[in-house]
């Protein structure tokens, strides 16, 4: 590995099924790095097959962080993840290694990389505001928001009860406007490099179909059956994950396997479109073609890092 000062914070991002995990492991081998997960569902213990989590024996001895840190009954918190992931990155750098963030959960990626502060929440305050909203209606509650926080009222629609309630809650708890906490596309660490993997739609759809079939053959139903015994049905986030929701329906007899597979493929394609839209909006991402063979893909990725003589211009 060539010496780079300072060592970059590398993020591998993009849609599901583009090969982010494989590239991240190869980069970690080449750069003496460690990996930090930024896939919200891979935080959950036991959700392995349905999230395409890389098995330990296939991680090439590379340390992985923020995997298997939540039970399926727990609610994932992006604020808690932000704290833990940033701590992991600082520890990796303290060992003289390169941190490599990898995942397709856009808000989780930005929570680590960008100057984002997450305001506190209080269930009692929120419930009180929600009850008031039910009593007077969203438009009247929005008018109250306009009185105390006009900037936030401008960006929140008069019918968006959830965001109106949240803005009023944030204002009451912090004394600051809700807009003060909106994310800004500013990297906290100037050495950050975001590498995006892209694939044409036909190729991506083919990969998604094969991926879902592979999950079924590897035993997704058995995985979900075991997770149900650990409380999956009580997990607000986990039980609704694409593939897991359909598998639960199969186990309950409300959906047959063929329909479940089709529903999972359709749901994954919908997710991919959302991920693509999210990451495409970030003009700091340096895109490379995921269809390139492994050695060329690694070369293209390394070319994006500071100090590389082959550094490319960003692709739009």
Secondary structure by P-SEA (a helix, b strand, c coil): ccccccccbbbbbbccccaaaaaaaaaaaaacbbbbbccccccccccccccccccccccccccccccccccccbbbbaaaaaaaaaaaaaaaaaacbbbbbbccaaaaaaaaccbbbbbbbbaaaaaaaaaaaaaccaaaaaaaaaaccaaaaaaccccaaaaaaaaaaaaaaccccccccccccccccccbbbbbbbbcaaaaaaaaaaaaaaaaaacaaaaaaaaaaacccccccccccaaaaaaaaaaaccccaaaaaaaaaaaaaaaaaaaaaaaaacccbbbbbccccaaaaaaaaaaacccccccccccc
